[in-house]
Amino acid sequence: MAGAGTASVGNRPDTFSSDDSSGYRSSTNSASTTQPEPMTTMTHRARRIRAGMAGLLAGLAPTVAATQTASVALTPEAWTATDSIRSVSFLGRPALYINRGIALARGAAMENGTLDLDLAASDTTTFLGVAFRAATPRFTNVLFLRPVASGTEEAVQYGPAFNSLGVAWQVYHGEGANAVAAVPRNRWIHLRVELDGPVARLYVDTATAPTLVVPRVVASGGAGLGVWAGAFGRGAYFSNIRYAAAPRSAAVPPAPAPPAGTMLSWEISSSIEAADFTPAALPDLGRLTWQHVEAEPEGFVLINRYREAPVGGVPRDSAGAVLIDSVMTGKIAGSRIVYARTTIRAAHDETRRLQYAYSNGVVIYLNGRPLAFAMNPGGLRSNLGVMAKAGDAVYLPLRRGRNQIVFAVIECTGGWAFSAKLESGGQAVSLTGPCCTQ
């Protein structure tokens, strides 16, 4: 098809049934206490690897040498907020309160440097954190805390919030995105964020070594600073907000190289609603609007970068169990679907294996025929439903000449992304250029 992309293969608030865009299904009771669902923690070996990586990255990117410090006023007029915001007194000091969403400090900009602030969670707070390198209130990077997960690997989370107030935490999860920390309620906690090129270091409370080192902050094109309480937040408090810009250090780690065979170049369609989606058949692709996109350095396409993401949930029964039959229709109410297409050319008829990853669901078509269907929203295969970077594959019966691959990527909440890697063997190449990373 003319113009098609070419493969560059190289808390639920209160009690309603939805899954929070920041990683937990939660409910309230008469004591206004939120309890986490069970989760799987990382192994001791993974923790040792994390500690080694944090030390290595800390050495590669030395502490930012800050310049003059600026303070941000705790008055609503000093902020641009997406929800209610007010000046209050909390735990004996002046504070800024936001109910949910994000508030960006007017006139504050810092691409590299140090951000310091204190924050506090009440008995009802679900999430609280900082926004940085913000282009707009709905296009920013976020580092946040989950009080319900205090003391676990899920207590600290990094991720981009692009075209949404919710963070793509199901895509950015694990090493370099999560960390253990104590997150007490009704006490001020200090956060320090050091930004230096692609690296961000977060220090929680009294930590003298980084609690979390993010090796590659997702490029956002912005430099704004702010505070964040999540798309489903229930209030958070902030105080003593100050920042100091600094030049970028020369010692930064290189960008990661995607795995060999990763398909990098795609076209994605405009998004469609679940009611208009038929998993078993492709629509008339010529009637859709298409945009050329490239994979992130890690190898996956972050659809959140290009399309407004839903902040919905997964259908559940009155006991909170996922309604599997409803999920497996691929037509979850409130979800959205984007088609992604690319082409490869085979020198002869052959079968090639394609590894793929996705969040939250996918249908894969080859030459108009559906070959694979998979769903992994939170609560279906695991509590969190994070994007598995490996473990799924499909065999492609390629025909001689041009072949079109289409992914229908289904998103409910928590991050919208997919990846594809064509395994070596045979003579398949792209239509107009290199098919894969080498």
Secondary structure, 3 states (H helix, E strand, C coil): CCCCCECCCCCCCCCCCCCCCCCCCCCCCCCCCCCCCCCCCCCHHHHHHHHHHHHHHHHHCCCCCCCCCEECCCCHHHEEECCCEEEEEECCEEEEEECCEEEEEEEEECCCEEEEEEEECCCCCCCEEEEEEEEECCEEEEEEECHHHCCCCCCEEEEEEECCCCCCCCCCCCCCCEECCCCCCCCCEEEEEEEECCEEEEEECCCCCCCEEECCCCCCCCCEEEEEEECCCCCEEEEEEEEEECCCCCCCCCCCCCCCCECCEEEEECCEEHHHCCCCCCCCHHHCCEEEEECCCCCCEEHHHCCCCCCCCCCECCCCCECHHHHCCCCCCCCEEEEEEEEEEECCCEEEEEEEEEECEEEEEECCEEEEEEECCCCCCCCCCCCCCCCEEEEEEECEEEEEEEEEEEECCCCCEEEEEECCCCCCEECCCCCCCC
